[in-house]
Amino acid sequence: MKVGDLVLWQQHFSVVVDTFYSKVWRADNMGKNINWGMIEPEPFVNILVDGHLRALPVTDVTLVRSC
């Protein structure tokens, strides 16, 4: 995914305004005890939704159209 791509997130169409890497702890798969040292950063996107900037893992959005 890249800046300018059109994506879908929770029934909202949005535009990617930035890409970056960050760590995310998925408690449903990894449990409640957080250990940031055991996970690697994954790709994230900043998207604009209803005038608000949201930072989300790429796995949580669907690519609709690449720019």
C-alpha positions in Angstrom: 0.0 0.0 0.0 1.1 3.5 -0.7 0.1 7.1 -0.2 -2.9 8.0 -2.3 -4.4 4.5 -2.4 -8.1 4.2 -1.8 -9.0 1.8 1.0 -12.0 0.4 2.8 -12.1 0.2 6.6 -15.3 -0.6 8.6 -17.6 0.5 5.7 -15.7 3.8 5.3 -13.8 4.6 2.1 -10.6 6.5 2.9 -7.3 7.6 1.4 -3.9 6.6 2.7 -2.0 9.7 3.8 1.1 8.0 5.2 2.7 4.6 5.7 5.0 3.4 8.5 6.0 0.4 10.6 4.8 -0.1 14.2 4.4 -2.9 16.7 0.9 -4.1 17.6 0.0 -6.6 20.4 -2.9 -8.8 19.4 -4.2 -10.0 22.8 -6.6 -12.6 21.2 -3.6 -14.4 19.7 -0.7 -13.6 22.1 -2.4 -13.4 25.5 -2.7 -10.6 28.0 0.9 -10.4 29.1 2.6 -7.9 26.7 6.2 -8.5 25.7 7.2 -6.0 23.0 10.6 -7.7 22.6 9.1 -10.8 21.0 7.2 -9.1 18.1 8.4 -7.4 15.0 7.0 -4.1 13.6 4.4 -4.5 10.9 3.2 -2.1 8.1 0.7 0.5 9.2 -1.2 3.2 7.3 -2.6 6.6 8.4 -5.9 7.1 6.8 -8.4 10.0 6.9 -11.8 8.9 8.1 -14.6 11.5 8.6 -11.9 14.3 9.0 -9.9 12.3 11.6 -6.6 10.6 11.1 -6.5 6.9 12.0 -3.4 4.7 12.3 -4.2 1.1 11.4 -2.3 -2.0 10.6 -2.4 -2.7 6.8 -4.1 -6.1 7.6 -7.1 -4.2 8.9 -7.9 -2.3 5.6 -8.8 -3.5 2.2 -7.3 -2.0 -0.9 -10.0 -0.7 -3.3 -7.8 1.2 -5.8 -4.1 1.8 -6.1 -3.0 5.2 -7.3 
